Amino acid sequence: MRMTSDPLKEIRNTTIDFCWQLDGHDRTHLIDGVLDDLDTTEHLDSPIKIRRHYRDLLTTLVKTFGH
């Protein structure tokens, strides 16, 4: 696992590492959950740092595992 001083980046990296262990259906379920979380943070007008976290995580997951 990659280590960083940014806790949100560490969470993103851990999520990506975990996603490698999942089968296709579970990966899709995880990515859909992250999309739901992003939609919720935008709907609630959460702080930009939190929205950016979910946006960056979703982008990385789709680029790495999506088609």
C-alpha positions as CSV (number, residue, x, y, z in Angstrom):
1,M,0.0,0.0,0.0
2,R,1.2,3.5,-0.8
3,M,1.6,5.9,2.1
4,T,1.0,9.7,2.1
5,S,0.6,12.5,4.6
6,D,-2.8,13.5,3.1
7,P,-5.5,11.4,4.9
8,L,-8.0,11.7,2.0
9,K,-5.4,10.6,-0.5
10,E,-4.5,7.7,1.7
11,I,-8.2,6.7,1.8
12,R,-8.4,6.9,-2.0
13,N,-5.3,4.8,-2.4
14,T,-6.6,2.2,0.1
15,T,-9.9,2.1,-1.8
16,I,-8.1,1.5,-5.1
17,D,-5.9,-1.2,-3.6
18,F,-9.0,-2.9,-2.2
19,C,-10.9,-2.6,-5.5
20,W,-8.1,-4.7,-7.2
21,Q,-9.2,-7.6,-5.0
22,L,-12.9,-7.5,-6.0
23,D,-14.6,-9.3,-8.9
24,G,-16.3,-7.3,-11.7
25,H,-19.7,-7.2,-10.0
26,D,-18.4,-6.0,-6.7
27,R,-16.1,-3.4,-8.4
28,T,-19.2,-2.0,-10.2
29,H,-21.1,-1.9,-6.9
30,L,-18.2,-0.1,-5.2
31,I,-17.9,2.5,-8.1
32,D,-21.7,3.0,-8.1
33,G,-21.5,3.7,-4.3
34,V,-18.8,6.3,-4.8
35,L,-20.9,7.9,-7.5
36,D,-23.9,8.0,-5.0
37,D,-21.6,9.5,-2.4
38,L,-20.4,12.2,-4.8
39,D,-24.0,13.0,-5.8
40,T,-24.9,13.4,-2.1
41,T,-22.0,15.7,-1.3
42,E,-22.9,17.9,-4.3
43,H,-26.6,17.9,-3.3
44,L,-25.7,18.9,0.3
45,D,-23.2,21.5,-1.0
46,S,-20.5,19.9,1.1
47,P,-17.1,21.6,1.5
48,I,-15.1,21.6,-1.8
49,K,-12.4,19.4,-0.2
50,I,-14.9,16.6,0.4
51,R,-16.5,16.9,-3.0
52,R,-13.0,16.9,-4.6
53,H,-12.1,13.7,-2.7
54,Y,-15.1,11.8,-4.1
55,R,-14.6,13.3,-7.6
56,D,-10.9,12.3,-7.6
57,L,-11.7,8.8,-6.3
58,L,-14.5,8.2,-8.9
59,T,-12.2,9.5,-11.7
60,T,-9.4,7.2,-10.7
61,L,-11.7,4.2,-10.3
62,V,-13.3,4.7,-13.7
63,K,-10.0,5.2,-15.4
64,T,-8.5,2.2,-13.7
65,F,-11.4,-0.3,-13.7
66,G,-14.1,1.2,-15.9
67,H,-14.6,0.9,-19.6
